[in-house]
């Protein structure tokens, strides 16, 4: 390990160095003690007066201590007048900062650099501007110092004095012929800082001496812009006062936009400064000057009314004043929104009425094709009175936007007040109009938005309840998909509803099952829908229930008379025949029993074996036995005991035929078809026999659950 060598240097050079340090230490101690006589005595010796001790020379210490007489003695001794500290501050910088006028005068007299720069490029005159010391500044100015030299931030002494609110220094610098309009790195000059910081006295001085009130910083912002943004009322009054009294070519440009196109008036309205906005309007600001996004003052003012809380009257007064001054009330912003459209969307009845009284054009539309009526129907506030006013003013009620949506669609999509929907229909809205994208009718839209009252109203008003959308899905399909029982029941009660859909991809029963809406499946079954209709995947409803492993749904379908063997009765080539070319129709892999086995659902298997109208398909059970014995992949899903149990079950079903009683029941059920409950009631049979035909030993549990559910619904209805 290396240690610092602390042994004393006994050489002559070492002795001399120690002697210098001793003398300087003694000298600096005398300066600290303000002991002039000791300083004089020490200075009589011959030694290096600029030798640094404690990081400074004796003269630097004397300047910091404000010891003028000692400074003079050191300078006479030959001390370096150009010495600087670690931040490159010269002796003159130090004297200026501390306000030592006599020392500054002494340094200047001895040729100190009056434009010396520290590491921030600050000159002594800038230091005086910072402290506000006019007397030292006067000394520097008499020696012709540079009054306009900028520091690293680009700030001149005038800018520095303004920032520090030294009004007398500002006037002194201007009287000494400094340049008044030089800006910093952002091109912000003294006028801008005075306006931004609210220094009215300094602003008045600058105006008096001819400084430019139209000067712009790098963002294009003028002093007036900054004063408005910072809510400097007194500054704004001064600028407007000067503007009103100045000759034409020297007036303030009140509407100078920033690089973003924002004028002082737009800034005042955007920041919710109604007092300033009214002052600027009275001063003659352009009421139609627009920003980069094509927003004019009236656009911004209308938006502001809906944004502020508790100050609506003040914001409204600005709108009224702009309108009174003759603004263009039909001008659109970048999106084509006029003041009328904005007020309608905001749900502001007073503003809408104001623009309509001023004959605003009700036929204007936005870039998306929306009219004022679309906007009113889309409003969160949902004001029926505004819709009524617009219709009376001539808004076309069936004009579509770019998406092909008429105002009725906007009202439904935005879940508007029912009074708006009723009003639109009353005034002739097209109930069967279909929008462009998905060809949805108003009834589709009402169902999608779960607006039960609106949907029933549209049906009662005479809309086409079978109008399909782009995918040939009718309103009943949509209601089944969304699980809206009330709308489903209402559609079916009209007697005009196509219950089985138009195409195999849009079958109401299938979509209700897909979304597990059991109650709707029951409603459809009771209404007489085709319980054996094959969908686009070649699945009947019972096959679909088996594929989805929905035992409750399968029971429901079988209860109402669906045919487990319906797929086998379909004739001709089908899509499934292309999917399973090796297997002839009906295909083994689509059999309900196959699905039940793959799901290991023993209850479903038992249900299916009991509910075939004929004997269970022999060929299917033979293949299932083979499937269970040979397919090794099943080992990961079933235990050997489970497989054995199923094999025994299927072998028993193959070997033991059904009883004559069971066969007769199956034939009767097949003959009865769907809804056997209603048909059995009419048969001249004993109640016990009727129960046997309806298989109540299997479906009793389901009926009990339904009865309990029905009772609960009734109780809930009474409570509500």
C-alpha positions in Angstrom: 0.0 0.0 0.0 1.3 3.4 -1.0 1.2 6.2 1.6 1.7 9.9 0.9 5.2 10.9 1.7 4.8 13.4 4.5 8.6 13.9 5.1 9.5 17.6 5.0 11.4 18.9 1.9 14.6 20.2 3.4 15.9 21.6 0.1 16.3 25.3 -0.6 13.3 25.2 -3.0 11.2 23.6 -0.4 12.2 26.1 2.2 11.3 29.0 -0.1 7.9 27.6 -0.9 7.1 27.2 2.8 8.2 30.7 3.4 5.9 32.1 0.6 3.0 30.2 2.1 3.7 31.5 5.5 3.9 35.1 4.3 0.7 34.8 2.2 -1.2 33.2 5.1 -0.1 36.0 7.3 -1.1 38.6 4.7 -4.6 37.0 4.2 -5.1 36.8 7.9 -4.3 40.6 8.1 -6.8 41.3 5.3 -9.5 39.3 7.1 -8.7 41.3 10.3 -8.8 44.6 8.2 -5.4 45.3 9.7 -4.0 47.8 7.1 -0.8 48.5 9.1 0.1 44.8 9.2 -0.6 44.5 5.5 1.7 47.5 4.7 4.4 45.9 6.9 4.2 42.5 5.1 4.2 44.1 1.7 7.5 45.8 2.4 9.1 42.3 2.0 10.0 41.0 -1.4 7.7 38.0 -2.2 5.2 36.8 -4.8 2.0 38.8 -4.0 -0.1 36.6 -6.4 0.8 33.4 -4.7 -2.5 31.5 -4.1 -3.4 30.4 -0.7 -6.8 28.8 0.2 -7.7 28.9 -3.5 -7.4 32.7 -3.9 -4.9 35.5 -4.2 -4.6 38.3 -1.6 -6.2 40.8 -4.0 -9.2 38.5 -4.7 -9.7 38.2 -0.9 -9.4 42.0 -0.5 -12.0 42.6 -3.2 -14.4 40.1 -1.6 -13.9 41.7 1.8 -14.5 45.2 0.3 -11.1 46.5 1.6 -10.5 49.4 -0.9 -7.3 50.7 0.8 -5.8 47.2 1.0 -6.7 46.6 -2.7 -4.8 49.8 -3.6 -1.8 48.7 -1.6 -1.8 45.2 -3.3 -2.2 46.8 -6.8 0.7 49.2 -6.1 2.7 46.1 -5.1 2.0 44.7 -8.5 -0.9 42.2 -7.8 -2.5 40.7 -10.9 -5.6 42.7 -11.6 -6.8 40.1 -14.1 -7.0 37.2 -11.6 -10.2 35.0 -11.9 -11.8 32.4 -9.6 -12.9 28.9 -10.6 -16.0 30.2 -12.4 -13.9 32.7 -14.3 -15.3 35.6 -12.3 -12.9 38.5 -12.6 -12.2 41.0 -9.8 -14.6 43.4 -11.5 -17.4 40.8 -11.5 -16.9 40.3 -7.8 -16.9 44.1 -7.0 -20.1 44.6 -9.2 -21.9 41.7 -7.5 -21.1 43.0 -4.0 -21.8 46.6 -4.8 -18.3 47.9 -4.0 -18.3 51.0 -6.1 -15.0 52.4 -4.9 -13.2 49.1 -5.6 -14.8 48.9 -9.0 -13.6 52.4 -9.8 -10.1 51.5 -8.6 -10.1 48.4 -10.8 -11.3 50.3 -13.8 -8.7 53.0 -13.2 -6.1 50.3 -13.3 -7.2 49.0 -16.6 -9.4 46.0 -15.5 -11.2 44.4 -18.4 -14.7 46.0 -18.4 -16.0 43.3 -20.8 -14.5 40.3 -19.0 -16.5 37.1 -19.3 -17.1 34.4 -16.7 -18.0 30.8 -17.6 -21.6 31.9 -18.3 -20.4 34.6 -20.6 -21.7 37.2 -18.2 -20.1 40.7 -18.3 -19.7 43.0 -15.4 -22.5 45.3 -16.7 -24.8 42.2 -16.8 -23.9 41.6 -13.1 -25.0 45.2 -12.4 -28.2 44.6 -14.3 -28.8 41.6 -12.1 -28.2 43.5 -8.8 -29.7 46.8 -10.0 -26.6 48.8 -9.1 -26.8 51.9 -11.3 -23.7 53.6 -9.8 -21.2 50.9 -10.8 -23.1 50.5 -14.1 -22.5 54.2 -14.7 -18.7 53.7 -14.2 -18.7 50.8 -16.8 -20.8 52.7 -19.3 -18.5 55.8 -19.1 -15.7 53.4 -20.1 -17.8 52.3 -23.1 -18.6 48.8 -22.0 -20.6 46.5 -24.3 -24.2 47.1 -23.4 -25.6 44.4 -25.7 -23.3 41.4 -25.0 -25.4 38.2 -24.5 -24.7 35.5 -22.0 -25.0 31.8 -22.8 -28.8 32.1 -22.7 -28.7 35.0 -25.1 -29.8 37.5 -22.5 -28.6 41.1 -22.8 -28.1 43.3 -19.7 -31.5 44.9 -20.5 -33.3 41.5 -20.5 -31.6 40.6 -17.2 -32.7 43.9 -15.6 -36.2 43.3 -16.8 -36.4 39.8 -15.4 -35.2 41.1 -12.0 -37.8 44.0 -12.2 -35.2 46.7 -11.9 -37.2 49.5 -13.5 -34.6 52.2 -12.9 -31.8 50.1 -14.3 -33.9 49.4 -17.4 -34.5 53.1 -18.0 -30.8 53.8 -17.3 -29.6 51.2 -19.8 -32.0 52.5 -22.5 -30.9 56.1 -21.9 -27.3 54.8 -22.3 -28.3 53.6 -25.8 -28.6 49.9 -25.4 -30.6 48.1 -28.0 -34.2 47.6 -26.8 -35.4 44.8 -29.1 -32.6 42.2 -28.8 -34.0 38.8 -27.8 -32.5 35.8 -26.0 -32.1 32.3 -27.4 -35.9 32.1 -27.8 -35.9 35.6 -29.2 -37.8 36.8 -26.1 -36.8 40.4 -25.5 -37.4 42.8 -22.6 -40.9 43.7 -23.8 -42.0 40.1 -23.9 -40.6 39.4 -20.4 -42.2 42.6 -19.0 -45.6 41.5 -20.5 -45.3 37.9 -19.4 -44.2 38.7 -15.8 -46.7 41.6 -15.4 -44.1 44.4 -14.9 -46.3 47.3 -15.9 -43.8 50.0 -15.0 -41.1 48.5 -17.1 -43.5 48.0 -20.0 -44.4 51.7 -19.9 -40.7 52.6 -19.9 -40.1 50.4 -22.9 -43.1 51.8 -24.8 -41.9 55.4 -23.9 -38.5 54.7 -25.5 -40.0 53.2 -28.7 -39.5 49.4 -28.0 -41.4 47.2 -30.5 -44.8 45.9 -29.1 -45.1 43.7 -32.2 -41.9 41.8 -31.5 -42.3 38.0 -31.8 -40.4 35.2 -30.2 -39.5 31.9 -31.9 -43.0 30.6 -31.4 -44.4 33.7 -33.1 -45.8 35.0 -29.8 -46.1 38.7 -29.2 -46.0 40.6 -25.8 -49.8 40.8 -26.0 -50.1 37.0 -26.6 -47.9 36.3 -23.5 -49.8 38.9 -21.4 -53.1 37.2 -22.4 -51.8 33.7 -21.7 -50.5 34.7 -18.2 -53.7 36.7 -17.5 -51.8 40.0 -16.9 -54.8 42.4 -17.0 -52.9 45.6 -16.4 -50.4 44.8 -19.1 -53.2 44.1 -21.6 -54.8 47.4 -20.7 -51.6 49.3 -21.3 -51.1 47.7 -24.7 -54.6 48.3 -25.8 -54.3 51.9 -24.5 -51.2 52.4 -26.6 -52.9 50.8 -29.6 -55.9 53.1 -29.4 -53.7 56.3 -29.2 -50.8 55.4 -31.5 -50.7 56.6 -35.1 -51.8 54.1 -37.7 -48.4 52.7 -38.7 -47.3 52.2 -35.1 -50.4 50.5 -33.7 -50.2 47.1 -32.1 -51.1 44.1 -34.3 -53.8 42.7 -32.1 -54.4 39.6 -34.2 -50.8 38.4 -34.8 -50.9 34.6 -34.7 -48.3 32.3 -33.2 -46.7 29.6 -35.3 -49.7 27.4 -34.3 -52.1 30.1 -35.6 -53.3 31.1 -32.1 -54.2 34.7 -31.8 -54.4 36.5 -28.4 -58.3 36.4 -28.7 -58.2 32.6 -29.3 -55.9 32.2 -26.3 -58.2 34.2 -24.1 -61.2 32.2 -25.0 -59.4 28.8 -24.9 -58.1 29.6 -21.4 -61.6 30.7 -20.2 -60.6 34.4 -19.6 -63.9 36.0 -20.6 -62.9 39.4 -19.1 -59.8 39.5 -21.4 -61.7 38.2 -24.4 -64.3 41.0 -24.0 -61.5 43.6 -23.7 -59.9 42.3 -26.9 -63.2 42.3 -28.7 -63.9 45.9 -27.6 -60.4 46.8 -28.9 -61.3 45.6 -32.4 -59.8 42.1 -32.7 -60.8 40.1 -35.8 -63.7 37.9 -34.9 -63.1 35.6 -37.9 -59.3 35.1 -37.6 -58.7 31.3 -37.5 -56.0 29.1 -36.1 -54.0 26.3 -37.9 -57.0 23.9 -37.3 -59.4 26.4 -38.8 -61.0 27.2 -35.5 -62.4 30.7 -35.4 -63.2 32.5 -32.1 -66.9 31.5 -32.4 -65.9 27.8 -32.6 -63.7 28.0 -29.5 -66.2 30.1 -27.6 -69.1 27.7 -28.3 -66.9 24.7 -27.2 -65.9 26.6 -24.0 -69.5 27.1 -23.0 -70.0 23.3 -22.6 -66.6 22.9 -20.9 -66.8 25.4 -18.0 -68.7 24.8 -14.8 -70.1 27.6 -12.8 -69.0 30.3 -15.3 -71.5 29.5 -18.1 -72.9 33.0 -18.2 -69.5 34.6 -18.7 -68.6 32.2 -21.5 -72.0 32.7 -23.0 -71.5 36.5 -23.0 -68.4 36.0 -25.1 -70.3 34.0 -27.7 -73.1 36.6 -27.9 -70.6 39.4 -28.3 -68.7 37.7 -31.1 -72.1 37.0 -32.9 -73.1 40.7 -32.3 -69.9 41.9 -33.8 -70.8 40.1 -37.1 -68.8 36.9 -37.1 -69.4 34.3 -39.8 -71.8 31.9 -38.1 -71.7 29.4 -41.0 -68.0 28.9 -41.0 -66.7 25.3 -40.5 -63.6 24.2 -38.7 -61.2 21.6 -40.1 -63.8 18.9 -39.6 -66.5 21.1 -41.1 -68.3 21.7 -37.8 -70.2 25.0 -37.8 -71.2 26.9 -34.6 -74.7 25.5 -35.0 -73.5 21.9 -35.2 -71.2 22.4 -32.2 -74.0 23.9 -30.1 -76.4 21.1 -31.1 -73.8 18.5 -30.1 -73.2 20.2 -26.8 -76.9 20.1 -26.1 -77.1 23.8 -25.5 -80.6 25.0 -26.3 -79.9 28.7 -25.8 -77.0 28.8 -28.2 -78.8 26.7 -30.8 -81.8 29.1 -30.6 -79.4 32.0 -31.0 -77.8 30.7 -34.2 -81.1 29.7 -35.7 -82.5 33.2 -35.0 -79.4 34.5 -36.9 -80.4 32.3 -39.8 -77.6 29.8 -39.5 -77.5 27.4 -42.4 -79.1 24.1 -41.2 -78.1 22.2 -44.3 -74.3 22.4 -43.6 -72.6 19.1 -42.9 -69.2 18.1 -41.5 -66.5 16.2 -43.3 -68.1 13.0 -42.1 -71.5 14.1 -43.5 -73.1 14.8 -40.2 -75.7 17.6 -40.0 -76.8 19.6 -37.0 -79.6 17.1 -36.6 -77.1 14.2 -36.4 -75.2 16.2 -33.8 -78.3 16.9 -31.7 -79.2 13.2 -31.8 -75.7 12.3 -30.8 -75.5 14.7 -27.8 -74.8 13.3 -24.4 -77.3 15.8 -23.0 -80.0 14.4 -25.3 -82.3 17.5 -25.7 -85.6 16.8 -27.5 -86.3 20.5 -27.8 -83.2 21.1 -29.9 -84.1 18.3 -32.3 -87.6 19.8 -32.6 -86.1 23.3 -33.3 -83.8 22.0 -36.0 -86.6 20.0 -37.7 -88.8 23.1 -37.7 -85.9 25.2 -39.1 -85.7 22.8 -42.1 -83.1 20.2 -41.2 -83.7 17.2 -43.5 -84.6 14.3 -41.4 -83.6 11.5 -43.7 -80.2 12.9 -45.0 -77.6 10.3 -44.4 -74.0 10.9 -43.4 -71.0 9.3 -45.0 -71.7 6.0 -43.3 -75.2 6.1 -44.6 -76.7 6.8 -41.2 -79.7 9.0 -40.9 -80.3 11.0 -37.7 -82.5 8.2 -36.3 -79.4 5.9 -36.4 -77.4 8.5 -34.4 -80.1 8.7 -31.8 -80.3 5.0 -31.4 -76.5 4.5 -31.5 -76.0 7.1 -28.8 -79.0 5.8 -26.7 -80.8 9.2 -26.9 -83.9 10.1 -25.0 -87.0 8.2 -26.2 -88.7 11.6 -26.8 -86.1 12.3 -29.6 -86.7 8.9 -31.2 -90.5 9.4 -31.1 -90.1 12.9 -32.5 -87.9 11.7 -35.4 -90.4 9.0 -36.3 -93.4 11.4 -35.9 -91.7 13.8 -38.4 -91.2 11.1 -41.0 -87.9 9.4 -40.4 -87.5 6.4 -42.7 -88.0 3.3 -40.5 -86.6 0.9 -43.0 -83.5 2.9 -44.1 -80.3 0.8 -44.0 -76.9 2.2 -43.2 -74.0 1.6 -45.6 -71.5 -0.5 -43.6 -73.6 -3.5 -42.4 -77.0 -2.6 -43.9 -78.5 -2.4 -40.5 -82.0 -1.1 -40.2 -83.1 1.2 -37.3 -84.7 -1.9 -35.6 -81.4 -3.8 -35.8 -79.6 -0.8 -34.2 -82.2 -0.5 -31.4 -81.8 -4.2 -30.6 -77.9 -4.1 -30.7 -78.0 -1.1 -28.3 -80.5 -3.1 -26.0 -83.1 -0.4 -26.3 -86.1 -2.5 -25.7 -88.6 0.4 -25.5 -87.2 1.9 -28.8 -87.3 -1.4 -30.6 -91.0 -2.1 -29.6 -91.9 1.5 -30.6 -90.3 1.0 -34.0 -92.2 -2.3 -34.5 -95.5 -0.6 -33.4 -94.7 2.2 -35.9 -94.7 -0.2 -38.8 -91.1 -0.9 -39.6 -90.2 -4.1 -41.6 -89.5 -6.6 -38.9 -87.9 -9.0 -41.4 -85.5 -6.6 -43.0 -82.1 -8.4 -43.2 -78.7 -6.8 -42.7 -75.6 -7.4 -44.8 -75.2 -11.0 -43.6 -78.9 -11.7 -44.1 -79.5 -11.6 -40.4 -83.0 -10.5 -39.5 -84.0 -8.5 -36.4 -85.2 -11.7 -34.7 -81.7 -13.2 -35.2 -80.1 -10.1 -33.6 -82.5 -10.2 -30.6 -81.7 -13.9 -30.1 -78.0 -13.2 -30.3 -78.3 -10.4 -27.7 -80.5 -12.5 -25.4 -83.4 -9.9 -25.3 -86.4 -12.1 -24.4 -88.9 -9.2 -24.4 -88.0 -8.2 -28.0 -88.0 -11.8 -29.2 -91.5 -12.4 -27.7 -92.8 -9.1 -29.2 -91.5 -9.9 -32.7 -93.0 -13.4 -32.5 -96.4 -11.9 -31.2 -96.8 -9.9 -34.4 -97.4 -13.1 -36.4 -95.3 -11.7 -39.3 -91.8 -12.7 -38.1 -89.9 -15.2 -40.1 -88.9 -17.5 -37.3 -86.4 -19.8 -39.0 -84.2 -17.2 -40.7 -83.4 -16.6 -44.3 -80.1 -18.6 -44.7 -78.3 -21.4 -42.8 -75.8 -18.9 -41.5 -78.4 -16.8 -39.7 -80.8 -19.2 -37.9 -82.2 -17.6 -34.7 -82.4 -20.9 -32.8 -78.8 -21.7 -33.4 -77.5 -18.3 -32.4 -79.6 -18.4 -29.2 -78.0 -21.8 -28.4 -74.5 -20.5 -29.3 -74.9 -17.7 -26.7 -76.5 -20.1 -24.1 -79.8 -18.2 -24.0 -81.9 -21.2 -22.9 -85.0 -19.1 -22.2 -85.0 -17.8 -25.8 -84.6 -21.3 -27.1 -87.7 -22.3 -25.2 -89.6 -19.2 -26.5 -88.6 -20.1 -30.1 -89.6 -23.8 -29.6 -93.0 -22.9 -28.2 -93.5 -20.4 -31.1 -93.0 -23.3 -33.6 -89.5 -22.9 -35.0 -87.9 -25.7 -36.9 -86.1 -27.7 -34.3 -84.3 -29.8 -36.9 -83.0 -27.1 -39.2 -79.5 -27.7 -40.4 -77.1 -24.8 -40.2 -74.1 -23.9 -42.5 -71.9 -26.3 -40.6 -74.3 -29.1 -41.3 -75.4 -29.3 -37.7 -79.0 -29.6 -36.5 -79.8 -27.9 -33.2 -79.4 -31.2 -31.2 -76.1 -31.9 -32.9 -75.0 -28.3 -32.0 -76.0 -28.8 -28.4 -74.0 -32.1 -28.3 -71.0 -30.5 -29.9 -71.1 -27.7 -27.3 -71.6 -30.3 -24.5 -74.8 -28.4 -23.4 -76.9 -31.1 -21.6 -79.6 -28.7 -20.4 -80.0 -27.3 -24.0 -80.2 -30.8 -25.4 -82.9 -31.8 -22.9 -84.9 -28.7 -23.8 -84.7 -29.5 -27.5 -85.7 -33.1 -27.0 -88.5 -32.1 -24.7 -90.1 -30.0 -27.5 -89.7 -32.8 -30.0 -86.5 -32.4 -32.0 -85.4 -35.4 -33.9 -82.0 -37.0 -32.9 -81.7 -38.5 -36.3 -82.7 -35.4 -38.3 -79.3 -35.2 -40.1 -79.7 -38.7 -41.5 -82.9 -37.7 -43.2 -81.3 -34.9 -45.3 -81.0 -35.9 -49.0 -78.4 -34.8 -51.5 -74.8 -33.5 -51.3 -74.0 -31.2 -48.4 -71.0 -29.3 -47.2 -70.3 -31.9 -44.6 -69.9 -34.5 -47.4 -66.9 -32.5 -48.7 -65.4 -32.3 -45.2 -65.8 -36.0 -44.5 -65.3 -37.6 -48.0 -64.4 -41.1 -46.6 -67.5 -41.3 -44.5 -70.9 -41.5 -46.2 -73.8 -39.2 -45.1 -74.9 -39.2 -42.2 -71.3 -38.8 -41.0 -70.1 -40.6 -37.9 -68.1 -37.7 -36.6 -71.2 -35.5 -36.6 -73.5 -37.9 -34.7 -74.8 -36.6 -31.4 -73.7 -39.8 -29.6 -70.2 -39.3 -30.9 -70.0 -35.8 -29.5 -71.4 -37.0 -26.2 -68.7 -39.7 -26.0 -65.9 -37.3 -26.8 -67.1 -35.0 -24.0 -67.3 -38.1 -21.6 -70.8 -36.9 -20.7 -72.5 -40.0 -19.4 -75.8 -38.2 -18.7 -76.0 -37.0 -22.3 -75.3 -40.4 -23.6 -78.1 -41.9 -21.5 -80.4 -39.1 -22.6 -79.7 -39.7 -26.3 -80.2 -43.5 -26.0 -83.6 -43.0 -24.4 -84.8 -40.3 -26.8 -84.2 -41.9 -30.3 -87.7 -42.3 -31.9 -86.4 -45.5 -33.5 -83.8 -47.9 -32.1 -80.5 -46.1 -31.6 -78.5 -46.4 -34.9 -76.8 -49.8 -34.8 -73.9 -48.7 -37.1 -73.2 -45.7 -34.9 -72.8 -47.8 -31.7 -70.7 -50.4 -33.5 -68.3 -47.7 -34.6 -68.3 -46.2 -31.2 -67.3 -49.6 -29.7 -64.5 -49.8 -32.2 -63.6 -46.2 -31.6 -63.3 -46.8 -27.8 -61.3 -50.0 -28.3 -58.8 -48.9 -30.9 -58.2 -45.2 -30.6 -55.1 -44.9 -28.2 -55.5 -41.1 -27.9 -58.5 -41.7 -25.7 -56.2 -43.1 -23.0 -55.3 -39.6 -22.0 -58.9 -38.6 -21.6 -60.6 -41.8 -20.2 -59.7 -44.4 -17.7 -59.9 -48.1 -18.8 -63.0 -48.5 -16.5 -64.8 -45.5 -18.2 -64.1 -47.0 -21.6 -65.2 -50.4 -20.5 -68.5 -49.1 -19.0 -69.3 -47.3 -22.3 -68.5 -50.4 -24.4 -70.8 -52.5 -22.2 -73.6 -49.9 -22.5 -73.4 -49.8 -26.3 -73.2 -53.6 -26.6 -76.3 -53.9 -24.5 -78.1 -51.4 -26.6 -77.1 -53.3 -29.8 -78.1 -56.8 -28.4 -81.3 -55.9 -26.5 -84.0 -54.4 -28.7 -86.5 -51.8 -27.4 -89.8 -53.0 -25.9 -92.9 -52.7 -28.0 -94.1 -49.9 -25.6 -91.0 -47.9 -26.2 -91.2 -48.4 -30.0 -94.8 -47.2 -30.0 -93.9 -44.1 -27.9 -91.1 -43.3 -30.4 -93.4 -43.6 -33.3 -96.1 -41.5 -31.7 -93.5 -38.8 -30.8 -92.2 -38.9 -34.4 -95.7 -38.5 -35.7 -96.5 -35.6 -33.3 -93.3 -33.8 -34.3 -92.4 -30.6 -32.6 -94.4 -29.2 -29.6 -95.8 -32.6 -28.6 -97.2 -31.0 -25.3 -99.9 -29.1 -27.1 -100.8 -32.0 -29.4 -100.9 -34.7 -26.7 -103.5 -32.6 -24.8 -106.0 -33.2 -27.6 -105.5 -37.0 -27.6 -108.2 -39.1 -26.0 -105.8 -40.8 -23.6 -105.4 -41.2 -19.9 -103.2 -38.7 -18.1 -100.7 -41.4 -17.2 -100.3 -42.4 -20.8 -99.9 -38.8 -21.8 -97.1 -38.4 -19.3 -95.5 -41.5 -20.7 -95.6 -40.1 -24.3 -94.2 -36.8 -23.1 -91.4 -38.7 -21.3 -92.1 -36.9 -18.1 -89.8 -39.3 -16.2 -86.9 -37.7 -18.0 -88.1 -34.1 -18.3 -89.9 -33.6 -15.0 -86.8 -32.1 -13.3 -86.5 -29.5 -16.1 -90.1 -28.6 -15.8 -89.8 -28.1 -12.0 -86.8 -25.8 -12.5 -88.8 -23.8 -15.2 -91.8 -23.5 -12.9 -89.6 -22.3 -10.0 -88.0 -19.7 -12.4 -91.3 -18.6 -13.6 -92.5 -18.1 -10.0 -89.4 -16.1 -9.2 -90.0 -13.8 -12.2 -93.6 -13.3 -11.1 -92.5 -12.4 -7.5 -89.9 -10.0 -8.9 -92.6 -8.4 -11.1 -94.8 -7.9 -8.0 -91.9 -6.4 -6.0 -91.0 -3.9 -8.9 
